[in-house]
Amino acid sequence: MLLVVLKWIVLPGYSHDYSRVLLSITDITKLKECENELKQHRDHLEEIVEERTQQIIQLNKMLQESNEELLIKTEELEQTIQMLEDAQKQLVHQEKMASLGMLTAGIAHEINNPINFISGSQQAIDTLLDELWNSLNIYRENALKYSPQNVTYEPETKNSIQVEELFCSIKLMLRNIEIGIERTSGIIRSLKAFVRSDSKEYVPVSIPETITDVLNMLRGNYKDRIEIIQHYDQNLPKVKCYPNQLHQVVMNLVANAIDAIPGEGKIYISGHYSSFDNNVTIRIKDTGTGIPIDIQEKIFDPFFTTQEAGKGTGLGLYITYNIIRSLNGDITVNSAPNQGAEFTITLPVEKIT
């Protein structure tokens, strides 16, 4: 096929009839072929550019997805590292607690032996003193009964009054020794209950007895300063758990309540049973400084503490929370600044066979 361009022009003087016209013919076949070839190359180039553009867009998308995955993996790795660090700190803490438990158990055992000697001696002295007093009274009666008629016996002499006062004083001191022995024995029982090894199965544990053991151990921290007010439902059911776990929960909460009271104050401890949901509720409320609202959601986080460096690990409430959750229970806090804090523990009551 031949492609041409025709151009014509009328010569001067012949415009009336176009009898003389100058005609030029230009062959553009090659030019059109070149244009078509150029158009094909341009279309192909556009296809290549479009294809490369789509490839670049796809690569950018893949790169973005890879970056997001890498970011997620990085965050997961950071969380894993943090969890490992937390686990390491907890293991170190547990090892320290285990060592402390062994030391405490050994001390309790060693103290228990001399306390038993003291208790036995106190009881023996008390009995011998009564026997001595009875013998002295018999002697006085016989002396009065068999004294010569010409001897006047005055039973209420000065020496007699002094002897009775001495006897009463000794009896009072023996009672004080007995009270000290009972208190020391109570502390030893509490220490043994706190550090004894867990059994493989849960056992029924009395909430009032557990709290009494804890209060015996912490008595030196609150005596003559904080009044402890307790109230429990009659026939409050026991809860199945590891005994030392419940001791640790109560210990952490009561110790925190004591620390929250800078001067004199009160701590209210109560236990209530609800037959509706078969739960036991333990409440520990103090009249201390309270917990700021903005940190109440953080107090159960690991290593979170408001105490000065070196005075708290930040694990007490975290461990408490995990123990309660492991028992299928719940723990909440209600507090406001300068209005004290109240921790509420809810534990299910399992059927005890």
KOLZALO-218179 format. One line per 3 residues: number of its first residue (from 0); for each residue x, y, z of N, C-alpha, C. Coordinates in steps of 0.05 Angstrom, whole numbers, plus 5000, padded with zeros to 4 digits. Atoms other than C-alpha are relative to their C-alpha. Layout:
// KOLZALO-218179
NUM) X:Y:Z:X:Y:Z:X:Y:Z  ... $
This chain:
// KOLZALO-218179
0) 5017:4976:5000:5000:5000:5000:5018:5025:5000  4985:4975:5003:5025:5068:4979:4985:5023:5012  5013:4977:4987:5011:5128:5022:5014:5025:4990 $
3) 4989:4975:5011:5020:5198:4991:4985:5023:5011  5012:4974:4993:5007:5270:5007:4998:5017:4974  5004:4984:5024:4977:5311:4949:4997:5029:5007 $
6) 5002:4971:4996:4986:5387:4947:4997:5013:4972  5003:4986:5026:4962:5432:4891:4995:5029:5005  5003:4972:4999:4961:5505:4875:4993:5011:4972 $
9) 5009:4989:5026:4926:5545:4819:5020:5021:4991  4981:4980:5010:4973:5584:4775:4986:5027:4997  5012:4973:5003:4963:5659:4771:4986:5003:4973 $
12) 5015:4995:5024:4911:5679:4719:4981:4978:4992  5017:5022:5007:4877:5612:4718:4981:4992:5022  5017:5006:4977:4837:5616:4781:4971:4998:4993 $
15) 5028:5000:5008:4773:5625:4742:4991:4973:4991  5009:5026:5010:4773:5557:4711:5018:4977:5009  4982:5020:4990:4831:5520:4746:5011:4982:4977 $
18) 4990:5016:5023:4856:5500:4677:5030:4994:5003  4972:5005:4995:4928:5505:4700:5005:4999:5030  4996:5005:4971:4944:5475:4768:5027:4987:5003 $
21) 4975:5012:4993:5011:5459:4799:4995:4979:5022  5005:5023:4982:5008:5390:4832:5026:4988:5009  4976:5015:4989:5059:5358:4880:4990:4976:5015 $
24) 5007:5025:4986:5057:5287:4904:5024:4991:5017  4979:5008:4981:5097:5265:4966:4994:4972:5011  5003:5027:4990:5106:5192:4984:5006:5000:5030 $
27) 4996:5001:4970:5096:5184:5061:4996:4972:5011  5004:5028:4991:5091:5109:5063:5020:4993:5022  4980:5006:4980:5157:5102:5100:4995:5015:5026 $
30) 5005:4984:4976:5139:5158:5147:4977:4988:5017  5022:5012:4985:5073:5125:5165:5008:4974:5013  4990:5024:4988:5108:5060:5175:5016:5006:5025 $
33) 4984:4992:4976:5157:5095:5222:4982:5009:5023  5019:4991:4979:5099:5128:5258:4986:4977:5014  5013:5024:4988:5063:5062:5267:5019:4984:5018 $
36) 4980:5015:4983:5127:5029:5291:5006:5015:5025  4995:4984:4976:5140:5087:5338:4976:4998:5019  5024:5003:4982:5068:5082:5364:5000:4973:5014 $
39) 4999:5026:4988:5077:5008:5375:5021:4999:5023  4980:4999:4979:5142:5021:5413:4991:5016:5024  5011:4984:4978:5108:5075:5453:4980:4985:5017 $
42) 5019:5016:4985:5050:5030:5470:5013:4978:5016  4985:5021:4985:5098:4974:5489:5014:5012:5024  4986:4987:4978:5138:5023:5531:4980:5007:5022 $
45) 5021:4994:4980:5074:5045:5566:4992:4975:5015  5007:5026:4987:5057:4972:5579:5022:4992:5020  4977:5007:4983:5127:4961:5607:5000:5018:5025 $
48) 5000:4981:4978:5122:5024:5650:4977:4993:5019  5023:5008:4983:5052:5003:5675:5006:4974:5015  4993:5025:4986:5078:4933:5690:5020:5005:5022 $
51) 4980:4994:4979:5139:4960:5726:4988:5016:5023  5013:4985:4978:5096:5009:5764:4984:4982:5018  5015:5019:4983:5050:4953:5787:5018:4983:5016 $
54) 4981:5016:4985:5110:4912:5806:5012:5016:5024  4990:4983:4978:5138:4971:5846:4980:5003:5022  5021:4997:4981:5071:4982:5879:4997:4974:5017 $
57) 5003:5025:4986:5067:4908:5896:5024:4995:5019  4976:5003:4983:5139:4908:5922:4998:5019:5024  5003:4981:4978:5124:4970:5964:4980:4989:5020 $
60) 5020:5012:4982:5062:4935:5992:5012:4977:5016  4987:5022:4986:5102:4873:6007:5020:5010:5021  4981:4989:4981:5156:4915:6039:4986:5012:5024 $
63) 5015:4989:4978:5105:4951:6081:4990:4978:5018  5010:5023:4984:5074:4885:6103:5023:4988:5015  4976:5011:4986:5144:4859:6118:5009:5018:5023 $
66) 4993:4982:4978:5159:4921:6159:4981:4998:5023  5019:5003:4978:5094:4913:6197:5004:4974:5015  4994:5025:4987:5109:4840:6210:5025:5001:5017 $
69) 4975:4997:4984:5179:4858:6231:4996:5016:5025  5007:4984:4977:5151:4911:6277:4986:4983:5021  5014:5018:4982:5103:4860:6307:5019:4981:5013 $
72) 4981:5018:4989:5159:4810:6315:5018:5013:5020  4983:4985:4981:5202:4863:6347:4986:5005:5026  5015:4996:4975:5147:4880:6396:4997:4974:5016 $
75) 5003:5026:4987:5135:4806:6410:5027:4992:5013  4974:5007:4988:5210:4797:6421:5006:5017:5024  4996:4983:4976:5213:4856:6468:4982:4991:5023 $
78) 5017:5010:4979:5153:4829:6506:5011:4974:5011  4988:5026:4991:5186:4760:6509:5024:5005:5018  4976:4993:4984:5251:4791:6534:4991:5011:5028 $
81) 5010:4989:4975:5211:4830:6586:4989:4979:5018  5011:5023:4985:5174:4767:6607:5022:4983:5012  4977:5016:4990:5240:4730:6613:5013:5015:5023 $
84) 4988:4985:4978:5268:4786:6655:4983:4999:5025  5019:5001:4978:5205:4787:6698:5002:4972:5013  4999:5027:4990:5208:4711:6704:5026:4996:5016 $
87) 4975:5003:4986:5281:4715:6724:4999:5013:5027  5002:4986:4974:5267:4767:6777:4982:4985:5019  5018:5016:4983:5209:4725:6802:5013:4975:5011 $
90) 4985:5024:4991:5253:4663:6805:5019:5007:5022  4981:4991:4979:5305:4702:6844:4985:5006:5025  5016:4994:4976:5251:4728:6890:4990:4975:5013 $
93) 5010:5025:4988:5221:4659:6899:5022:4985:5014  4978:5013:4988:5290:4631:6913:5007:5013:5027  4996:4986:4974:5300:4685:6966:4979:4992:5020 $
96) 5022:5007:4982:5232:4669:6995:5003:4972:5010  4996:5028:4992:5248:4595:6995:5022:4998:5021  4978:5000:4980:5313:4608:7031:4991:5012:5026 $
99) 5010:4988:4976:5278:4654:7079:4981:4981:5014  5018:5019:4988:5225:4601:7090:5015:4979:5015  4984:5020:4986:5277:4549:7107:5013:5011:5025 $
102) 4988:4988:4977:5312:4597:7153:4980:5005:5022  5021:4994:4981:5247:4617:7186:4990:4974:5014  5008:5026:4989:5226:4544:7194:5021:4990:5021 $
105) 4979:5009:4981:5293:4528:7226:5000:5016:5026  5001:4983:4976:5289:4588:7273:4976:4993:5017  5024:5007:4985:5218:4570:7292:5004:4974:5015 $
108) 4995:5026:4986:5239:4499:7308:5019:5003:5023  4981:4996:4979:5299:4522:7348:4988:5015:5024  5013:4985:4979:5257:4572:7387:4980:4984:5015 $
111) 5022:5016:4988:5202:4522:7399:5010:4982:5023  4989:5018:4979:5247:4476:7440:5004:5015:5027  4997:4987:4974:5268:4527:7494:4973:5011:5010 $
114) 5026:4991:4991:5197:4554:7495:4985:4978:5014  5012:5023:4986:5173:4484:7513:5013:4996:5027  4987:5002:4974:5225:4481:7568:4990:5022:5019 $
117) 5010:4978:4983:5203:4549:7594:4972:4995:5009  5028:5005:4994:5130:4530:7590:4997:4978:5021  5001:5022:4980:5142:4464:7627:5009:5010:5028 $
120) 4990:4990:4975:5183:4500:7680:4980:5019:5013  5019:4981:4989:5131:4555:7688:4976:4985:5013  5022:5015:4989:5076:4504:7698:5008:4985:5026 $
123) 4991:5014:4976:5118:4465:7748:5003:5019:5023  4997:4980:4979:5136:4528:7787:4973:5009:5010  5027:4992:4992:5063:4548:7787:4988:4979:5019 $
126) 5011:5022:4983:5043:4480:7815:5015:4998:5027  4984:5001:4975:5100:4479:7866:4994:5023:5018  5007:4977:4984:5083:4549:7888:4973:4997:5014 $
129) 5026:5006:4987:5011:4528:7901:5003:4980:5023  4995:5020:4979:5035:4468:7940:5014:5012:5023  4986:4987:4978:5083:4511:7980:4981:5018:5015 $
132) 5020:4982:4986:5027:4561:7995:4981:4984:5017  5018:5017:4984:4981:4505:8017:5015:4989:5024  4985:5010:4977:5036:4476:8061:5004:5022:5021 $
135) 4996:4978:4981:5049:4544:8091:4974:5006:5015  5026:4995:4986:4975:4553:8107:4995:4978:5020  5004:5023:4980:4973:4483:8139:5018:5005:5024 $
138) 4982:4995:4978:5034:4501:8179:4990:5022:5019  5011:4978:4984:5002:4566:8202:4976:4990:5017  5023:5010:4985:4938:4530:8221:5009:4982:5023 $
141) 4990:5017:4979:4977:4477:8260:5014:5016:5022  4986:4983:4980:5019:4530:8293:4980:5013:5018  5021:4987:4984:4956:4565:8316:4986:4980:5017 $
144) 5016:5020:4985:4922:4501:8336:5016:4988:5023  4985:5013:4979:4979:4471:8376:5019:5018:5015  4983:4982:4985:5011:4533:8404:4992:5000:5029 $
147) 5006:5000:4972:5016:4537:8480:4978:5021:5007  5022:4982:4993:4957:4570:8515:5010:5027:5008  4990:4974:4991:5001:4625:8543:5013:5016:4978 $
150) 4988:4985:5023:5026:4645:8473:4977:5011:4983  5020:4987:5016:4983:4694:8436:5009:5001:4971  4993:5000:5029:4984:4683:8359:4984:5020:4985 $
153) 5014:4979:5015:4968:4741:8315:5003:4993:4970  4999:5009:5028:4950:4715:8245:5006:5022:4980  4997:4978:5019:4949:4783:8212:5024:5017:5007 $
156) 4976:4985:4994:5020:4802:8228:5011:5013:4975  4988:4986:5023:5062:4847:8184:5014:4980:4981  4986:5019:5016:5104:4788:8161:4980:4983:4983 $
159) 5020:5016:5014:5041:4749:8143:4989:5015:4975  5010:4984:5023:5015:4806:8099:5021:5001:4978  4979:4999:5020:5083:4811:8065:5003:4973:4984 $
162) 4999:5026:5013:5083:4736:8050:4978:4997:4980  5022:5002:5018:5014:4740:8019:5004:5018:4975  4994:4982:5022:5035:4800:7977:5021:4988:4982 $
165) 4979:5013:5015:5097:4763:7956:4989:4977:4983  5013:5022:5015:5056:4702:7936:4984:5010:4977  5016:4988:5022:5008:4745:7895:5017:5012:4978 $
168) 4982:4989:5020:5065:4780:7861:5013:4978:4983  4988:5023:5015:5098:4714:7842:4980:4988:4981  5021:5011:5017:5031:4688:7816:4996:5018:4976 $
171) 5004:4981:5021:5023:4751:7775:5022:4998:4979  4977:5003:5018:5093:4744:7746:4998:4974:4984  5004:5025:5014:5078:4672:7729:4979:5002:4978 $
174) 5021:4995:5020:5014:4694:7693:5012:5015:4976  4988:4984:5022:5055:4745:7653:5018:4982:4983  4983:5019:5015:5105:4690:7635:4983:4982:4983 $
177) 5018:5017:5015:5048:4646:7614:4989:5014:4975  5009:4985:5023:5020:4701:7569:5021:5003:4979  4978:4998:5019:5088:4712:7538:5006:4974:4986 $
180) 4996:5027:5012:5096:4637:7526:4978:4995:4979  5022:5004:5019:5027:4634:7493:5003:5017:4975  4997:4982:5023:5042:4694:7449:5023:4990:4983 $
183) 4977:5010:5016:5110:4666:7429:4993:4974:4986  5008:5025:5013:5080:4598:7415:4981:5005:4977  5017:4993:5022:5027:4631:7373:5015:5010:4976 $
186) 4983:4990:5022:5080:4667:7332:5014:4977:4986  4986:5023:5012:5118:4602:7322:4980:4983:4983  5019:5015:5015:5054:4566:7300:4994:5015:4973 $
189) 5005:4984:5024:5041:4624:7251:5023:4997:4980  4977:5002:5018:5111:4620:7224:5001:4972:4986  5001:5027:5012:5105:4545:7214:4978:4997:4979 $
192) 5022:5001:5019:5038:4553:7180:5007:5016:4974  4994:4983:5023:5067:4607:7134:5021:4987:4982  4978:5011:5016:5129:4569:7112:4998:4971:4993 $
195) 5002:5029:5005:5105:4497:7110:4995:4995:4970  5002:5006:5029:5109:4464:7042:4972:4994:4992  5026:5005:5011:5049:4459:6997:4995:4970:4997 $
198) 5008:5028:5006:5012:4393:6993:4993:4999:4970  5005:5003:5029:4998:4364:6924:4971:5007:4994  5028:4993:5004:4924:4378:6934:4991:5022:5019 $
201) 5011:4979:4983:4884:4436:6961:4989:4987:5026  5012:5009:4975:4863:4429:7034:4982:5022:5011  5018:4979:4989:4807:4464:7072:5015:5018:5020 $
204) 4985:4981:4984:4835:4527:7104:4980:5019:5013  5017:4981:4985:4801:4570:7158:5010:5028:4995  4992:4972:5004:4801:4643:7140:5006:5015:5026 $
207) 4993:4987:4975:4797:4669:7212:5026:4991:5012  4975:5010:4989:4854:4624:7234:5024:5010:4984  4979:4989:5017:4896:4646:7175:5006:5029:5007 $
210) 4997:4972:4994:4884:4719:7191:5012:5004:5028  4988:4999:4973:4900:4707:7265:5030:4994:4999  4972:5006:5003:4966:4675:7245:5016:5024:4989 $
213) 4986:4977:5013:4984:4734:7201:5002:5024:5020  4999:4978:4981:4965:4785:7255:5020:4994:5022  4979:5007:4980:5009:4747:7305:5028:5007:4989 $
216) 4974:4995:5012:5067:4754:7257:5006:5030:4997  4997:4971:5005:5055:4828:7243:4995:5017:5025  5008:4985:4976:5037:4848:7314:5019:5022:5007 $
219) 4980:4979:4993:5102:4885:7325:4998:5024:4982  5002:4977:5018:5085:4930:7266:4976:5018:5005  5024:4984:4996:5018:4954:7291:4992:5003:5029 $
222) 5009:4999:4972:5012:4943:7366:5004:5029:5011  5000:4973:4987:4997:5006:7407:4997:5023:4980  5003:4979:5020:4984:5043:7342:4975:4997:4983 $
225) 5022:5005:5018:4931:5010:7300:4981:4980:5013  5020:5018:4989:4866:4978:7323:4990:4981:4978  5009:5020:5019:4847:4914:7288:4972:4992:5008 $
228) 5028:5007:4995:4772:4903:7283:4992:4977:4981  5006:5024:5016:4750:4834:7259:4970:4992:5004  5028:5010:4999:4681:4807:7242:4997:4978:4979 $
231) 5004:5023:5018:4665:4739:7212:4972:4988:5004  5026:5014:4998:4600:4704:7196:5004:4975:5017  4999:5025:4985:4584:4647:7243:5001:4977:4980 $
234) 4997:5024:5017:4603:4580:7213:5009:5007:4972  4989:4992:5026:4642:4615:7158:5014:4976:4988  4988:5024:5012:4660:4558:7110:5030:5004:4994 $
237) 4972:5000:5008:4732:4540:7096:5002:5001:4970  4995:5000:5029:4762:4549:7027:5023:4981:4994  4980:5019:5008:4803:4497:6991:5023:5015:4985 $
240) 4977:4987:5012:4873:4523:6974:5025:4989:5012  4975:5006:4987:4946:4517:6990:5002:5019:5024  5001:4983:4976:4951:4543:7062:5020:5024:4999 $
243) 4981:4978:4999:5015:4584:7053:4993:5021:4978  5008:4981:5019:4985:4617:6991:4980:5020:5012  5020:4982:4988:4926:4645:7030:5014:5017:5022 $
246) 4984:4985:4981:4976:4665:7085:5014:5024:4986  4985:4980:5014:5016:4703:7033:4981:5023:4990  5019:4980:5009:4954:4738:7005:4993:5019:5023 $
249) 5009:4984:4977:4930:4761:7074:5024:5017:5010  4976:4986:4991:5002:4779:7094:5005:5025:4984  4994:4977:5017:5012:4824:7034:4980:5023:5004 $
252) 5021:4980:4998:4945:4860:7042:5001:5014:5027  4999:4988:4973:4950:4870:7118:5025:5017:5003  4975:4985:4998:5023:4892:7113:4997:5027:4985 $
255) 5004:4975:5015:5004:4943:7059:4981:5019:5016  5019:4983:4984:4946:4968:7103:5015:5013:5023  4984:4989:4978:4994:4977:7161:5018:5022:4991 $
258) 4981:4980:5011:5044:5015:7118:4985:5025:4991  5015:4977:5010:4988:5059:7091:4990:5019:5022  5009:4984:4978:4972:5085:7161:5025:5013:5014 $
261) 4975:4988:4990:5027:5135:7181:5000:5003:5031  5002:4997:4971:5002:5145:7253:4981:4980:5011  5020:5018:4990:4944:5117:7291:4978:4996:4980 $
264) 5021:5005:5018:4887:5085:7255:4986:4973:5006  5014:5025:4997:4843:5024:7245:5001:4984:4975  5002:5019:5022:4841:4963:7201:4976:4982:5005 $
267) 5025:5016:4997:4774:4928:7190:5004:4975:4982  4997:5026:5014:4777:4854:7170:4974:4985:5004  5026:5015:4997:4713:4815:7155:5000:4977:4980 $
270) 5004:5023:5018:4692:4749:7124:4970:4995:4999  5029:5003:5005:4623:4738:7094:4996:4978:4980  5007:5021:5019:4591:4678:7060:4974:5006:4987 $
273) 5025:4996:5015:4539:4684:7006:4991:4973:4988  5011:5025:5010:4497:4622:6993:4989:5003:4972  5011:4995:5027:4469:4655:6930:5020:4992:4978 $
276) 4980:5008:5020:4534:4647:6891:5021:4982:5011  4981:5019:4987:4570:4601:6940:5028:5011:5001  4974:4987:4999:4627:4650:6950:5005:5011:5028 $
279) 4991:4987:4975:4666:4675:7010:5013:5026:4992  4989:4973:5005:4683:4749:7011:5016:5009:5024  4982:4989:4979:4742:4776:7051:5006:5029:4994 $
282) 4995:4971:5003:4748:4851:7061:5021:5009:5020  4979:4988:4983:4809:4887:7088:5001:5029:4994  5003:4971:5003:4798:4961:7098:5017:5015:5020 $
285) 4984:4985:4982:4845:5012:7127:4992:5030:5000  5005:4972:4998:4841:5085:7148:5024:5016:4992  4975:4988:5008:4906:5103:7114:4997:5022:4980 $
288) 4998:4978:5018:4927:5152:7061:4985:4995:4974  5015:5006:5024:4890:5116:7005:5018:4997:4975  4986:5005:5025:4910:5101:6933:4990:5020:4979 $
291) 5009:4982:5021:4908:5155:6878:4985:4985:4978  5016:5013:5020:4856:5140:6826:5015:4993:4975  4986:5004:5025:4905:5146:6768:5019:4976:5001 $
294) 4982:5023:4999:4948:5088:6793:4986:4975:5010  5014:5023:4990:4894:5041:6818:5000:4977:4980  4999:5021:5020:4895:5003:6752:5027:4988:4997 $
297) 4973:5010:5003:4970:4993:6758:5010:4984:5024  4989:5011:4975:4976:4967:6829:5004:4970:4999  4997:5029:5002:4969:4894:6807:5021:4993:4978 $
300) 4979:5005:5020:5023:4902:6753:5026:4991:5013  4974:5009:4987:5090:4867:6766:5019:5023:5002  4978:4981:4994:5145:4911:6796:4990:5029:5001 $
303) 5010:4973:4996:5099:4971:6804:4998:5005:5030  5000:4993:4972:5110:5004:6871:5001:5031:5003  4998:4972:4994:5101:5073:6901:5019:5006:5022 $
306) 4981:4996:4979:5152:5061:6955:5027:5008:4989  4973:4991:5008:5222:5088:6955:5017:4976:4990  4982:5021:5010:5277:5049:6919:5012:4984:5023 $
309) 4989:5017:4980:5299:4990:6960:4981:4992:5022  5019:5006:4979:5237:4988:7003:4977:4982:4991  5021:5017:5011:5191:4949:6957:5007:4988:4973 $
312) 4994:5013:5025:5197:4899:6900:4978:5005:4979  5022:4996:5019:5129:4915:6869:4987:4973:4992  5011:5027:5007:5112:4840:6869:4978:4991:5018 $
315) 5020:5010:4980:5067:4835:6930:4972:4998:4989  5027:5001:5011:5001:4854:6898:4998:4984:4974  5000:5016:5025:5021:4822:6832:4998:4970:5007 $
318) 5002:5028:4991:5032:4755:6868:4973:4995:5012  5026:5003:4988:4969:4766:6908:4978:4996:4979  5019:5002:5022:4929:4777:6844:5001:4973:4987 $
321) 4998:5025:5014:4956:4715:6811:4992:4976:5017  5009:5022:4982:4944:4671:6872:4969:5000:5000  5030:4999:4999:4871:4695:6876:4989:4990:4974 $
324) 5011:5009:5026:4861:4683:6801:5004:4970:4997  4996:5029:5002:4892:4614:6807:4980:4984:5016  5020:5013:4984:4839:4598:6859:4972:5006:4989 $
327) 5025:4993:5014:4785:4621:6809:4984:5021:5016  5012:4978:4985:4772:4682:6853:5005:5026:4986  4997:4973:5011:4774:4756:6843:5008:5019:5023 $
330) 4991:4980:4981:4805:4816:6878:4996:5028:4988  5005:4973:5009:4784:4889:6872:5009:5020:5022  4992:4980:4981:4804:4954:6905:4982:5024:4997 $
333) 5017:4976:4999:4762:5014:6925:5015:5020:5018  4984:4982:4984:4801:5075:6948:4997:5028:4989  4998:4972:5007:4807:5150:6947:5021:5013:5017 $
336) 4979:4987:4984:4862:5197:6971:4990:5009:5027  5006:4992:4972:4861:5207:7047:4974:4987:5010  5024:5014:4991:4801:5160:7053:5004:4970:5003 $
339) 4994:5028:4996:4836:5094:7061:4996:4984:4975  5003:5019:5022:4833:5033:7017:4986:4975:5010  5014:5025:4993:4789:4971:7017:5005:4980:4978 $
342) 4996:5022:5018:4810:4907:6983:4979:4978:5005  5021:5020:4998:4756:4856:6969:5008:4975:4985  4993:5026:5012:4772:4783:6956:4976:4983:4999 $
345) 5023:5019:5003:4720:4735:6929:5011:4973:4992  4990:5027:5005:4735:4661:6932:4977:4980:4999  5022:5020:5001:4690:4603:6911:5004:4979:5022 $
348) 5000:5021:4979:4672:4552:6964:4995:4973:4986  5004:5027:5012:4683:4482:6938:4989:4981:5021  5011:5020:4982:4648:4423:6967:5024:4984:5013 $
351) 4978:5013:4985:4695:4395:7021:4991:4971:5007  5007:5028:4995:4694:4319:7023:5019:4988:5020 $
